[in-house]
């Protein structure tokens, strides 16, 4: 397959929408990461997404819509909690898990009776969904397990020749995937942390929102994932990686000492030290890919303090990237 590279001009977005309508796959920009999209109502398109990524078929896809009205096309019920969150946060980096209608094939939802719905921010993706006339099922546009793409070049590196088109949009400003909140139970629960924090969700709904216990540690091999990112190893660079946790000065010294030790042995080593969660979120995936391109064999990274929910969201990605290899200092 020869991949076409398109601009964000209206005519190119319409061309990309025609590809979606015809059952093809398109890489497109959002405010979080680049997505790999296909017709959410077409089981063959869903299968093609899984094949292009090398993604396990029980790992559900997110359906991208233009807003609450379009969400009703796919959700069997849009409860008051979903209405409130859509009004307050959409378009934005929040995905809501709800019971699905039969129009959503099992191939899109990984066999689940629920559907994950999101209205992404960005003019290009809004037009792409509108012109396609259907919800767009899309995981991140990378080979399964690799760091998610925050630039179109990252997606092209992984998927050139495996997708019909790539829309060459701007770098993603959010940098990590959307928060996923389960609204199928009485109390809302976060299935994947992101830039929309539990405090923000609680503020909108007026009820407590916490993290699902399944995401607070290494994944169980027998887990049936109810949302993307819950079970399988994600975000991993080719290099081995370790996280150093402790007082900042101790962490810096420990990373410096370990880097010197590895370099003395001829091991090409890279380091990642972030000052805050927002800058880490924006740059983490791009930095992991950069260090891979530079030929690093080992990455030493500083853990973020758990004092803020955004830090927790970034640490969720860093822990998975490092395979939960943590060094306490």
C-alpha positions in Angstrom: 0.0 0.0 0.0 1.3 3.5 -0.9 0.4 6.0 1.8 -0.7 9.4 0.7 0.4 12.5 2.6 -2.2 15.2 2.9 -2.4 18.7 4.3 -5.0 20.3 6.6 -6.5 22.2 3.6 -10.3 21.6 3.3 -9.9 19.8 0.0 -7.5 17.3 1.5 -9.7 16.8 4.6 -12.6 15.9 2.3 -10.3 13.5 0.5 -9.4 11.8 3.8 -13.1 11.6 4.7 -13.8 9.8 1.4 -11.1 7.3 2.4 -12.9 6.7 5.7 -16.3 6.3 4.0 -14.7 3.8 1.6 -13.4 1.6 4.5 -9.8 3.0 4.5 -7.5 4.2 7.3 -6.4 7.7 7.9 -3.9 9.1 10.4 -5.1 12.4 11.8 -4.1 15.1 14.4 -5.9 15.7 17.7 -5.0 17.9 20.7 -3.7 14.8 22.5 -1.9 12.5 20.1 -2.3 11.5 16.4 -5.0 8.9 15.8 -5.3 6.0 13.4 -8.9 6.3 12.2 -11.5 4.2 10.3 -15.3 4.0 10.1 -16.5 3.0 13.6 -19.6 1.3 12.1 -17.5 -1.0 9.8 -16.2 -4.2 11.4 -13.7 -4.6 8.5 -12.3 -1.1 9.2 -11.8 -2.0 12.8 -10.0 -5.2 11.9 -7.8 -3.2 9.6 -6.9 -0.8 12.4 -5.9 -3.8 14.6 -3.9 -5.3 11.8 -2.0 -2.1 11.0 -1.0 -1.5 14.6 -0.4 -5.1 15.5 -2.9 -4.5 18.3 -4.6 -7.2 20.4 -8.2 -7.5 19.2 -9.6 -7.4 22.8 -8.2 -3.9 23.3 -11.2 -1.6 22.6 -11.1 1.4 20.3 -12.3 4.9 21.0 -15.1 6.3 18.8 -14.5 10.0 17.9 -17.7 12.1 17.5 -18.6 15.7 16.9 -20.5 16.1 20.2 -23.3 14.9 22.4 -25.8 14.7 19.6 -23.6 12.3 17.5 -22.7 10.4 20.7 -26.4 9.4 21.0 -26.0 7.6 17.7 -23.7 5.1 19.4 -24.6 5.2 23.1 -27.7 3.2 24.2 -28.1 5.8 26.9 -26.6 9.2 27.5 -27.1 9.8 31.2 -27.1 13.2 32.9 -23.5 12.7 34.0 -22.4 12.3 30.3 -24.5 15.4 29.3 -22.8 17.5 32.0 -19.3 16.3 31.1 -19.9 16.9 27.4 -21.2 20.4 28.0 -18.3 21.3 30.3 -15.3 19.6 28.6 -16.1 18.6 25.0 -14.4 19.2 22.6 -11.5 18.1 24.8 -9.3 15.2 26.1 -12.1 13.2 27.8 -13.5 9.8 26.8 -16.7 8.5 28.3 -17.5 4.8 28.5 -21.2 4.1 28.1 -23.5 1.1 27.0 -23.4 0.8 23.2 -26.1 0.5 20.6 -26.0 -2.4 18.1 -24.7 0.0 15.3 -21.3 -0.3 17.0 -19.8 -3.6 16.0 -18.1 -5.9 18.5 -14.9 -5.5 16.4 -14.8 -1.8 17.4 -15.3 -2.4 21.1 -13.1 -5.4 21.6 -16.2 -7.6 22.2 -17.5 -5.3 25.0 -21.1 -4.2 25.4 -19.9 -0.6 26.0 -18.5 2.0 23.7 -15.8 4.6 24.5 -16.8 8.0 23.1 -14.8 11.2 22.7 -15.2 14.6 21.0 -11.6 15.7 20.2 -10.5 19.3 19.8 -9.0 20.7 16.6 -10.4 22.0 13.4 -9.0 19.3 11.2 -10.4 16.4 13.2 -13.8 18.1 13.6 -14.0 18.5 9.8 -12.8 14.9 9.2 -15.6 13.5 11.4 -18.2 15.9 9.9 -17.3 15.1 6.3 -17.0 11.4 6.9 -20.6 11.4 8.3 -19.7 8.6 10.8 -17.9 8.2 14.1 -14.2 7.5 13.6 -12.8 4.6 15.6 -9.2 5.4 16.4 -6.4 4.4 18.7 -3.1 6.2 18.7 -1.3 6.1 15.3 1.7 3.9 16.3 2.8 0.3 16.3 1.2 -1.3 19.3 3.5 -0.9 22.4 5.5 2.0 20.9 5.4 5.6 22.3 2.3 7.3 21.0 2.9 9.8 18.2 2.6 13.5 18.9 3.9 14.5 15.5 2.8 13.2 12.1 6.4 12.2 11.4 6.2 9.7 14.4 3.0 8.1 12.9 4.7 7.9 9.4 7.7 6.2 11.0 5.5 3.4 12.3 2.7 3.2 9.7 4.0 4.3 6.3 2.7 1.7 3.8 0.2 0.3 6.3 -2.4 3.1 6.0 -4.1 4.9 3.1 -3.3 8.5 4.2 -1.6 10.7 6.8 -2.8 14.2 7.5 0.2 16.4 8.2 -1.1 18.5 11.0 0.7 20.4 13.8 2.4 18.9 16.8 0.0 17.8 19.5 -0.1 20.2 22.5 -1.6 17.8 25.1 1.0 15.0 24.5 -0.8 12.1 26.4 -4.0 10.3 25.5 -7.4 11.4 26.8 -8.7 10.6 30.2 -11.2 7.7 30.1 -14.0 7.7 32.6 -16.5 4.9 33.1 -20.0 6.1 33.5 -21.7 2.7 33.5 -21.8 2.4 37.3 -23.3 4.6 40.0 -20.0 6.2 40.8 -17.7 7.5 37.9 -14.3 5.9 37.8 -11.2 6.7 35.7 -10.0 3.8 33.6 -7.1 5.8 32.0 -5.7 9.0 33.6 -5.1 12.0 31.4 -5.1 15.8 31.5 -8.7 15.9 32.7 -8.2 15.1 36.4 -10.6 13.3 38.8 -10.9 16.6 40.6 -12.2 18.3 37.4 -14.7 15.5 36.8 -15.9 15.6 40.5 -16.3 19.4 40.1 -18.5 19.0 37.1 -20.6 16.1 38.4 -20.8 17.1 42.1 -19.8 13.6 43.2 -16.5 11.9 44.0 -14.5 10.4 41.1 -11.6 8.1 41.7 -9.3 5.7 39.8 -10.4 2.2 39.0 -8.2 -0.2 41.1 -7.2 -2.1 37.9 -5.0 0.9 36.8 -3.1 1.5 40.1 -0.4 -1.1 39.6 1.1 -3.5 37.0 -1.7 -5.0 34.8 -3.1 -8.5 35.6 -2.4 -10.9 32.7 -6.0 -12.2 33.1 -7.6 -8.7 32.9 -10.3 -8.1 30.4 -9.5 -4.4 29.4 -12.6 -2.1 29.6 -10.6 0.7 28.0 -7.4 1.2 26.0 -4.2 1.2 28.0 -5.5 -1.0 30.8 -3.8 -4.3 30.1 -1.0 -4.4 27.5 2.5 -2.8 27.7 2.4 0.6 26.1 4.5 3.6 25.3 7.8 1.6 25.3 11.0 2.8 23.7 13.4 0.3 22.2 15.9 1.1 24.9 15.7 -0.3 28.4 14.4 2.2 30.8 14.5 2.9 34.6 12.6 5.4 36.7 14.4 7.0 39.7 12.1 8.1 42.5 12.9 10.1 45.6 13.9 13.7 46.7 14.9 15.7 43.5 18.5 16.2 44.4 19.0 12.6 45.3 17.4 11.5 42.0 19.7 13.9 40.0 22.8 12.5 41.7 21.7 8.9 41.3 20.9 9.4 37.6 24.2 11.1 37.0 26.1 8.3 38.8 24.3 5.6 36.9 24.7 7.3 33.6 28.5 7.6 34.2 28.7 4.0 35.2 26.8 2.8 32.0 28.8 5.1 29.8 32.1 3.7 31.2 30.9 0.3 30.1 30.2 1.6 26.6 26.4 1.7 27.0 24.9 4.7 25.2 22.6 6.3 27.8 20.0 9.0 27.7 18.4 10.9 30.6 14.9 12.5 31.1 14.4 15.0 33.9 11.1 17.0 33.9 10.3 20.0 36.0 6.5 19.6 36.0 3.8 17.4 34.8 2.5 19.5 32.0 5.8 19.8 30.2 6.4 16.1 30.8 3.0 15.3 29.2 3.8 17.4 26.2 7.3 16.1 25.6 7.5 12.5 27.0 6.6 10.5 23.9 8.6 12.7 21.5 11.6 12.4 23.9 11.4 8.6 24.0 11.3 8.5 20.2 14.2 11.0 20.0 16.4 8.9 22.3 15.6 5.8 20.3 16.6 7.7 17.1 19.9 8.7 18.8 20.7 5.0 19.4 20.3 5.0 23.2 20.4 1.6 24.8 19.4 2.7 28.3 17.1 5.6 29.4 17.3 7.0 33.0 14.3 9.1 33.9 13.2 11.0 37.0 9.8 10.1 38.5 7.3 12.9 39.0 6.0 13.6 42.6 2.5 12.4 43.1 1.3 15.7 44.5 -0.7 16.6 41.4 -3.2 14.5 39.3 -1.4 15.5 36.0 1.8 14.0 37.4 -0.1 10.8 38.2 -1.3 10.7 34.6 2.2 11.1 33.2 3.6 8.6 35.6 1.0 6.1 34.4 2.7 6.3 31.0 6.3 6.4 32.4 5.8 3.3 34.5 4.4 1.4 31.5 7.3 2.6 29.3 9.8 1.4 31.9 8.0 -1.9 32.5 7.6 -0.8 36.2 11.3 -0.7 36.7 11.6 1.7 39.6 14.8 2.7 41.5 14.1 4.2 44.9 16.8 6.7 46.0 
